[in-house]
Amino acid sequence: MARTTGALSAAVVLLAGWTVVRAQAPAGAGAADIMPALLEEVRGLRQAMERMSSAGPRVQLALGRLQLQEQRINNAVKRADDSRNRLAQLQREQTDLQQQMQELEKELRERGTRVGGDGPSSEEIAGIVQHHKRQLANHAAELQRVAAEEATYATEVTAEQTRWTEINQRLEELERALRPLK
């Protein structure tokens, strides 16, 4: 706003100066040479003022969009990380269940060759094995669901980062447009 006011003040001073010079100078070739130059200068000042007044809101809008995009990226990264952690946890649990089931199946096979013994009966172990198989099936389904979810979130992160890059490029273009001409 101060730049606009300053540029407007400069234009008024130039016009006032031109008026004084014109009033004091004899009407001749010199006055005719000054007028086009002053007119061109006033046009240049007006263009500069228009460019500056339109750039401010554009920059603010772009910065706001950039901040919103950064929040979106952070949220998408958090969801992807949470999903990745859940996936790793499910994989560990599945590995543990598979090891327990293998041990139970081994115990069941060994019981079949032994006579007598203490501990749970073969039927009880078989029931536990069946329970572990159901748990493994449920775990496998959950593992697939979380893996698909994690892939979706990873894709979302990539898309949000692409949008962030586009907004950042727009800001750089605005910055170049606002640089003073040399």
Secondary structure, DSSP 8 states (H G I E B T S, - for coil): -HHHHHHHHHHHHHHHHHHHHHHHS-SSHHHHHHHHHHHHHHHHHHHHHHHHHHHHHHHHHHHHHHHHHHHHHHHHHHHHHHHHHHHHHHHHHHHHHHHHHHHHHHHHHHHHHS-S-SSS-HHHHHHHHHHHHHHHHHHHHHHHHHHHHHHHHHHHHHHHHHHHHHHHHHHHHHHHHHS---
